[in-house]
Amino acid sequence: MGEGGEYEDVFARAKAYEGQAAAVGGVGKDLVNEPMIRHWCEAMGDTNPAYAGADATAPPTMLQAWTMGGLSGHAGRSEAYDELLGLLDDAGYTSVVATDCEQEYLRPLRPGDAISFDAVIESVSERKTTKLGTGYFVTTRMDVRVGGRPVGTHRFRILKYAPAVRRRSAPGAEGAAAVPKTAVAAEVSPPKRPRPVVNRDNAGFWEGVSRHRLLIQRCDGCRTLRFPWLPGCNACGCPDWDTVEAGGEGTVYSYVVMHHPPFPAFDPPYAVGLIELAEGVRMISNVVGVPRDRVRIGMPVRLEFEQVDEELELPVFRAVERSGS
């Protein structure tokens, strides 16, 4: 069977899983509760008063959090989803990356709500070619309920793909004669870093970066600082804002060391920090200037701007090691 026939066979077999259950009769392992809401809000820097007090509701974007099974998983998970992923693995689409999610909220969740849910394999795309490689987008839809009544929908999409093969040939005498130097240079040049998504809500931030300024939004109503940039204040709802420039001092609030997956243009392992700026907001960026195994929570850092390639410059944070450390 030729490549086209193999593709058609895999696609037809994968499409047959559409509509099959991915989870049936799932039950949240915890009731909607105040401690998880508080931890979420602290991690996100969300100070909306609606999420605290006697009449508190849960942040809508926590919808998926109440359905997660943790390391032990859920008993209601069906075999169909694993079979679908196994089919794609066997066909060579062995890598996976989450691409996006969509949520719909039908009513607020409140402490004490008991969550139940079902999930279905909603769609399998035709084969697509991306910068990561060629594969299939698989979308599952989770319907979340309280007391048997719908409260929200969560769609989660992944790409199951075969990583793109990047030739890095080093031709010998014969190869050198056969391949023009310009072609060899094109093959061995490193892939570019992904470009940031710039839209009308964050264009001012990236314009500031281009001028080596790290700008933080400030609400015109309650004067609350916020980061990342948003179209309105999550504390008072005011849509008007101005900016203040960060001084550049900060500390490592938390961090991870990335080992996998080895995406093109990145060279793991490397440290990614959640940086708490002196102004009180937090942002995610690379921690540089120190070996990854020496990054520590509380470590002081200083803003600088790194020229990633000829088109892209990014804010990063250089570790400021204390004397004697």
N, C-alpha and C positions, 0 to 999 in steps of 0.2 A: 504494500500500500504506500503510495507516494505521500509527500508531506501534506499536500492538500487534503488527501483522503484521511490521513491520521488526524488532522485538525478537525475535520468534519465529524469523525467518529468521537473524539474526545468531547467536542462541543455538544453533540447530540446526547451523549451519555450524561454530561454535566447538567444540561438543561432539564433532563428527566427528574432531577432532584427539586426543581422549582415547585413550591407549594407543599413540600414535605416538612414535617415538624422538625425543628432543631431542639426544642425543649417543650415539655408538656407538664403542666401542673407544677411549675416551679414556685417555690415559696422563699421569700426573703429570709435570710438567716437571723436578722434582727428587725425589730419594729423600728419604724422611723423614730429617731431619738435625738435628744438635745446634745449629748456629747459629740456625736458624729457631725451634727450640724455645726457646732462650735469649732471643731477641728477643721472642717472644710472652710468655714469662713476665715479662720485664722490663716490657713494656708493660702487662700486666694486674696487675702486682704480686703474681704468684703464686709463692710460695717453697716450694711442696711439694717435698720432697726426692726424690719419685718421678720428677721430671722432669730430674734431673741425675745424673751419675756413670756408672759402668760399666754398670749395668743400667737406664739411663734409659728411660722410656717417654714418648711425646708426650702432652700434655694432650688428653683426648678431644675437647674442643670445637674442636680444630684440624682436625677431620676434613675440613671443606671447604677449608681452606687448602692441602692437598696436591693438590687437584684444580684449583685456579685456573689459568687460562691466561695471566694478565697481559694487557698491552696487545696482544700479538700473537694472543691467542686460542688455540683448539684446532682441529686439523685434523679431528677426528671429529665436529664439531657438524653436526647435520642441518638441512635446510631447513624441516622442519615447524614448529619453534618460531618461526622468523622469519615464516613464513607466517601462523601464528596471531596473532602480535602485529600483523602488517600488516593482517589482517582486522579486528581491533579498532580499529586506527588509522583505517582507511578508514570505519568506522562511527561515528567521532567520539570514540572512547575513547582519546584521544591521550596522556593523562598516565599516569604509572606511579609506584607507590610500593611498596617492599618492606614486607610486613606482619609476617611471622614465619617462623621455621624450626623444624623438629623434627628431632632426631637420635637415632639408635639405635646403640649401640656393642656390637659382638659380640666384639671382642678388642682389647687395647691395641696401638697402633702403636709401632714401635721404630725407632731410627736404622738406616738401610740398607734399610728396606722400600720396594719399588717399587710404586707405586699405579697401579691401572687402574680404570676406571669406565664405566658406561653410565648414561644418564638417559632418562626417559620422561615425557611429558606425562600426569600422573596424573588431573587433574580440572580442569574448568572449571565454576564455579558458575553458578547462575542470576543474573540481573541483580540487584545489590544497591545500595541507596542508603545512602551514608555521609555524614559531615559534609564530607568532601572533595568528594564528587560521586557520581554513579551509574556503576557499571561491573561488571566481572567479576573474581572471584578466580581466578587461574590457579596451579595447584600442579604443580611438577615433583618427581619422585623420582629421586635419584641413588643407585645401588648401588655401593659402593666395595669393591674387592677387593685382596688381596695374594696373588700366586701363584695366581690364579684362585679363591681362597676368599674368601667375604664377610667383611668386617671392620666394616662399618657402613652405615647408610642416612641420607641427608640429604634432607629434604623442604624445599623453598623455595617460599614463596607470595608472589605479588605481586597488587596490585590495578591493573587497567587501567581507567581511569575518565575520564569527561568532567567537568571541574571544575564545581562548582556555581556558578551565576550569581547574583551578589549585587547586587541593584539598589541603586543609590545616587542616586536621582532628586533633582533640585533643582527642584521644580515652580515655574512662574511664576504669574501671577495666576490663570489658569484652573485650573492644577493645584492651586494652594493652596486654591481654593474646592472642588475636587472631592475632595481627600484630607485627612482629618482630621490635625491636627498630631501626634497620638499615633502615627498610622500612619507618618508620615514619620520620626519619631524612631526608631521601631523598625527602619526600613529602613536608616538611615544609622549606627546604633550599631555600633561595630567588633565583629567576632567575638571570642569569648573564646579565650584560650590553652587548649590541651589540658590536661586535668586529669592529674596524676600518678597512676599506679596504686599504690594503697595496699593492702597486704595484711598478713598476720600477721607476715611476716618483716621488713617495713620500717616498720610503723606507728609504732614508737618514734622513728625518725628524723624523720618528719613531725610528730609531736607536739612534738619538740624545736624544729623550725623554727617552729611556731606560737608558741613562747615565745622566739624569737630566740636559740636555742642550736643550734649545729652539733655533733651528737653522733657520735662514732666508736665502733664496737664494739671491745671488747678481750677477747681469749680468756681464760677463766678458767684454762686449762691452761698454755699457753706464754706468755701475756701479749702475744701479737702483736696489733697494731692492724690493723683491716681496714676497707676501704671499697671498694665499696658494701656495704651490710648483707647478710649471708648467714646462713642458719640454723645453720651450723657453721663451724669454723675450717678454712681451706684449707691451714694449715701443719701442724697436728697432728690435726685431725679432731674436736676436743673440741666438744660441742654447747652448752656453758655459756659465758656471756659477761656482761660488764657494759659500761658506756660511760664514755668520757672526753669532756669538752667541748673542742673545738678552740679554740685561742686566737684564730684568725682571720687569722694571718699566713701568707702563701704566696708562691709564685712561679709564673710561667707556664712549665710544663714543655714544652708544645707547644700549638699552636692552629691553627684554620682560620678562614677568612673565608667565611661562607655567602652565596652569590649566588643560588643556584637549588636547588630550586624555590621560587617565591613562595607559600608556604602562607598561607592566611588567618590573621590574628592575629599574623603575623610581618612585619617590615619589613626585608628584606635590602637591602644587605649588612650583616652584623653579625659580630662576632668571638665565637667559641666557644673556650674555653680548656680544656686539661687542666691543672688547677691542682695543684701539689704543695704540700700543707700543711706547716707547720713540724713537725708531728708525724710526717711521713714518708709518709702515704697520699696518694692522688691522687683528684680528683673532677672531673667535667665541669660547667662552668657558663659563663655569659656573662661576658665581660670588659667592664666599663663604665667611663665616666669618661675615656676617651681615644679619639681617632679610630681606626677599625679599622685604618688603615694604619700606626699607630704602635705597635700591639701587637708585642711582641718576646719571644722565648724568654729566660727569666731575669728578666723584668720583675717587680718586687715588686708584690703585690696585697694588698688587705685586704678581709676579709669584710664584707658588709652584706646587709640583707634588703630586697628590692624588692617593693612592693605592686603586683602585676600587674593585678589587678582587685579588685572588692569581696570576692571569695571566695578569692583565691589570692595567696599571698606566697611568694617563692622566694629562696634564697640566691644571691647573685651576688658578683662580686669586682671591686672598684674598683681601677684601676691607681694605683699610688703612684709617680709620676714623680720620678726623682732630680733634685735641684737642678741647674740648668744644662742639663737634658736638653730 
